[in-house]
Amino acid sequence: MAVLTEFKDNILTVTINRPDAGNALNAEVGEGLVAAFERAENDDDVRAVILTGAGEKIFCAGMDLKAFASKKPLIAAVNGHALAGGFELVLKCDLVVSVDGVRFGIPEVKRGLYAAGGGTRLPRRIPLAVALEMGLTGDPITPQRALELGLINQVVAREELLPAATALAGRVTVNGPLAVRWTKELMWDELGQPSADKQREATSKVFSSEDAREGATAFAEKRTPQWKNR
């Protein structure tokens, strides 16, 4: 199965199970995640959700899960590199536990794109200078740096990943569900939302550009992109 679930002690653990494909999203994964998060939303016994990936290389290729788990605390257990959409997915989670030795980043500019899934909102989470460095260079950061910046909560050894994420979830599930729900919603509201019109304009201009096509082509051909600024 592309998505595995396990329920114990009011915690639903959801594992994307495509390690050979970098836990990339496909139709089966999408359907499995939707089903898992709908279960979490509709089952009062589920007090927290842990999202992780199988294997040791890639956490997840990324997708917008906020709509699927908007009321239940979502904890990322980062088992591998979280780049581009995977990093943006991490940013949508409420709490984050990561193994050491992986990387976080938004390398989209290296492909002539921009981080359209939430990466451009990094200045709301970390100092502007650091967010710009990550966004404009596309270079990744270590879990230790992410911890220093307050982007993640814990860095642990690989064998401690799920136990640590489960322990953190347990500290949440012992509290009042309604209080947890509203605390989460109110705190996220403080971050605000980007302009939908500006997001659509940027997406239209960037993703349909010649540079976007060149970035993808150069990546596939393993060569340096030749940017044209159009």
N, C-alpha and C positions, 0 to 999 in steps of 0.2 A: 504493500500500500504506500501511496505517495505521502500520506499524512497519517501519523500515528498519534493516538491520544491515550492518556492515562489519568484516571481520577482517583485522588486519595487525599483525605484530610482537608476537604473543601478546596483543593487546588487541582485545576485541570492543566496537565502538561501536554503541550502540542508540539510535535516534532515533525519538521519537514524532512521527508525521508528520500532524498534524491542525491546522496553524496557524490555519486559518480558524475552528476551533471551540475555540481556546485550548488545543489539545492535550489536550482533555478525554477522559476514559476512556469508551470504549464497548465493545461486545462484541468488535469486531475488534481494537481496541487491546489489550484484555485478553488475547485469544488470542495476539496477536503477542508481547507481553511475556513471557507464560508460556513460549512456544516459545524465545524468545531466552535467557531465564535458565536454562531447562532445558539448553539447549545449553552455556551457560557452565559449569554445574555438572558436566556429564557429559564435557566435552572437556578433557583435561589440558593441551592446548596453549593454552587460554584462561587467562591468568594474572591478568587484570584486566578490568573492565567499565566503560565510560563510558556514562552515561545522559544524554541531552540531548533537547531539543525542537526542532522546526522553527520557523522564523520568529523574530520579534524581540519578541513581546509577552508570551507566557505560557510558562513552563517546562513545567508539567504540572499538571493538576487533582488529581493525587495518587492513589496506591493503595499498599497495603502490599506492598512488593517484598522485604522481608527474608527471607521464606521461600523466595524464588526464587533468591536469590544470597547465601546465608548463609555460604558458604565462600570465595568469590572477592571480592577488594576491589572495591567499587563506588564510582565517582567520578561525582559530579554535575557536569555542565557546564551551568550555569544561564544560559540564553539570554534569559530574560524574567522577569516577576514570579513570585515563588514565595510564594503566599498560601494560607492554610488548608491543605487537603490537600497542595498543592504544597510548602509549607514543611515540613510534617511528613514528606513524602517526602525532602526534602533532609536532614532530621535523621536519617533512617535510612541515609543514604549514609556511607561511611567518610571520603571526602575531597571537598572542594567547591571548584570554580573558578567564579567568577561574572563576568559582564560588569558594567560600571558602569551606573548609571542605573536599575537595577531595584529592587524592594522585596521584603523578606522580612517575613512576619508571620502572626499567627493572629487574624483579624478575626471569628471565630465569634460572640463575644458581641454584636457589632453586629447579628446575626441571631437573637439569643435562643438560641444554641447554645453548646457549648464544644468545645475542640479535642480531640476524642476519639481522634484517630489518632496521638497521641504528643506533642502540643503541651503537655499538662499536665506532661510530664516535663522541661520546659525548666530547672527549678531544678537538675537534675543536670548541666546543661551550662554555665549562666551564673549570675551572682549572683541570689539570690532577688528582690531589689528590682527588678532589670531584667526578670526573667521575669514578675513580677507586673504590672509596668507594661505589658508587651506583651500579657499575657493579659487583664487587666482593662479596658484601654482599647481593645484591638483595633487600635491604631495600628501601622503597619509601621515598619521600620528600613531604613536604607540598607546597601548592601554594605560600605561602609567601617566602619559601626558593627558589622555582623556580623563583620567581620574583627577589629576591636578586641576583641570579646567572645570570639573564638576559635571562632565557629560555622562559619566558612568558612576556607579556606586561602589563596586568592588572589583578587584583583580585577584584571581585565585588560580591555583594549579589545576590542570585539566581534570584530574580525578575528583576535584572538589567542586566542579562547576554546578552540576545539578543539585547536590546536597546544599550548596551555598544559596542557590536560587530558591530552593524549596524552603530553606530556613528563613530567608527574607520574606517569601510569600506567607509563611506561617506567622510572622510578626504582623502582617497585615490582616490576615483572616481572623485573628482573635478579636479584632475590633468591630464595632458596630457597622454592618453593611451599608446602611443609609448614610451614616456619617462618613465612611470611606468614600462612597460614591460622590457625595456632594463636595467633599474636600478635594477630590481629584478634579471634578468638573470646574470648580471655582478657581483652583490653581492654574489649570490649563487656560482658562478664560483670561487670566492675567497676561498671558503671552500674546493675546490678540491673534488676528487673522490677516493674511496678506490681501491686497486688493485683487479681487477675482479678475477684473478687467486688465490690470497690468500683467497678471500671470498669463492670461490668455494671449495678450499681445506679444509677450516675450516668447512664449511657446511657439506661436505662429511664425515669428521671425527667425528664431534660432533653429528649430527642428526641421524646417523646410529649406534651410540654407545650403549653399554649395559646400561650405565648411563642414557642416554636419555630415554630409555624404563623404567628403574627403576624410574626415576623422575615422569613420567606420571602415572605409576602404583601406586607409593606411594601417589601421589596426589589424585588419585581416591579412594584409600583405606584409606585415611586420616591418614597416618602414616609417620614417619620420614624416608627419603630415606636412603638406604644402598649403598653408592657409592663404585665402584670398580676401578675407574680410567681407564676404558677401554670400 
